[in-house]
C-alpha cells in the first residue's frame, strides 16, 4: 500500500503532519496538516498524495473563518466546487421504458423522448 499513512510528525511548534510511504502529505480521515500558530494562519489542510484535496468540504480551513476549496490540487470557488461534487458518490437508478416498436423493456437513453420511445434495434428499421 504505497499511499498508506505510515507516520505522523508533530514539530516543536505543535504543527501536525501526516505522510504516506512516498513522503507526501496524505491522510484520508482528517487534515494532513494542522497548525495552531498564527504564523501559518492557524489552519487545517487536507491532502491526498501531496496535493490539496477534499471532496466533502473546503481543503483549507483557517481559524479566521476563511476557506479554500481544492480537488486534486486545483483551486475552485465555492460555487464551482459544489457544482463539481454534487453527484459524486451517488448511485443513479436506471430507467426502463417499453419500446413502441418491439414491446421489449429497454434502458432509457437520456435525451430521447419518453413518450414515443423506440429502442436502438427498432430505430434501425
N, C-alpha and C positions, 0 to 999 in steps of 0.2 A: 504494500500500500504506500506508494510514494507520496500521496497527499495527506497521509495521516499526521495529525499533530503529534510531534514527538517531544516537544519541550516548551516550557513556559519560562520566561525570564522576567524578573522584577528587578529593575535597576535601582541605583541609590536615590533617585528622585521619586520612586514609587510608581513609575510607569510600568505597565504590564504588557508584555508582547508574547504572542503565541506563534510558533513557527512549525512548518511541516518538515518532512525529511529532506526536502531540497533547500531548506534555509530561507524560504519565502514566508512572509506573514500569511497566516492561514488559520481560520477557525470557522467551523460550521454552526456552532451552538451559542455564539455570542461574539462580542467585539474581539478582534485580534490585537487591537492596540487600545489601551485605556490609560488616560492621563488625568491626574487631578490638578496639575500645575497650571498656573496662569500663563507661563511661558509657551506652552503648547496650546493655549486656548482652553484647556480643560476639556477633553473630548473623549468620546468613544468612537472607534473607527472599525468598520467591518472589512475584512479582506478575504479573498479566495485566491490561493496560489499567487500571492504577491500583488494582485490587482484589487482595487477597491470594488466591492461588490456586495449588494444586499437586495434581495427580492421582496422582502416584506416591510420595507421602510427605508428611511434615509441611511446611507452608508457612513455618514459622518454626522454626529450629533454633538454640538458644542454646548457646554454648560450655560452659555449665554442665551441659548434658545435657537441659534442658527442651525440650519440643517442643510445637507447637500446629498443629492441622490446620485448613485452610480450603479451601473450594470457593466460587468466585465471591464472595469477600468475607465468607462466613458461616462462623463458627467451629463446629467439630464436635469431639466427643470422639473418641478414637482408635477406639473400637468403632463409633460411628456412621459415621466416615469409611471404615473398612474395609468396612462393610456397603454404603455408597453406591457405592463404587468397585469392588466385587467383579466386576461384569460389564462394566465399561467397556472398550471396545476388543475384546471377544470377539465372534467370529462363531459363531452357533449353526447347527448343521446341521439342515435341515428334515427332519421325519419324515413318511414317506408310508405309508399303510395301504390295504388293498384294501377297498372298500365292500362290505358284505354284501348290499346291495340290487341294485346295478347291476354290480358287479365291477370298476369303474374304480379305478385308483390315484389317491388324492386326498391332499392335505396334511392331516395330523392336526391337529385343533383341540384345543388344550390344555384340559384339564378334561373331556373326553369319554372314555368307556370305549374302550379299545383293542380289547377282546375282541369286542364286538358293535357295531363301528363302522359307521355309515351316513352317507353324505355329505349335504350340505345339501339337494340336489335330492331324494334318496330320503326324507329326513325330512318333506318337504312332502307326500308322497303319503299 
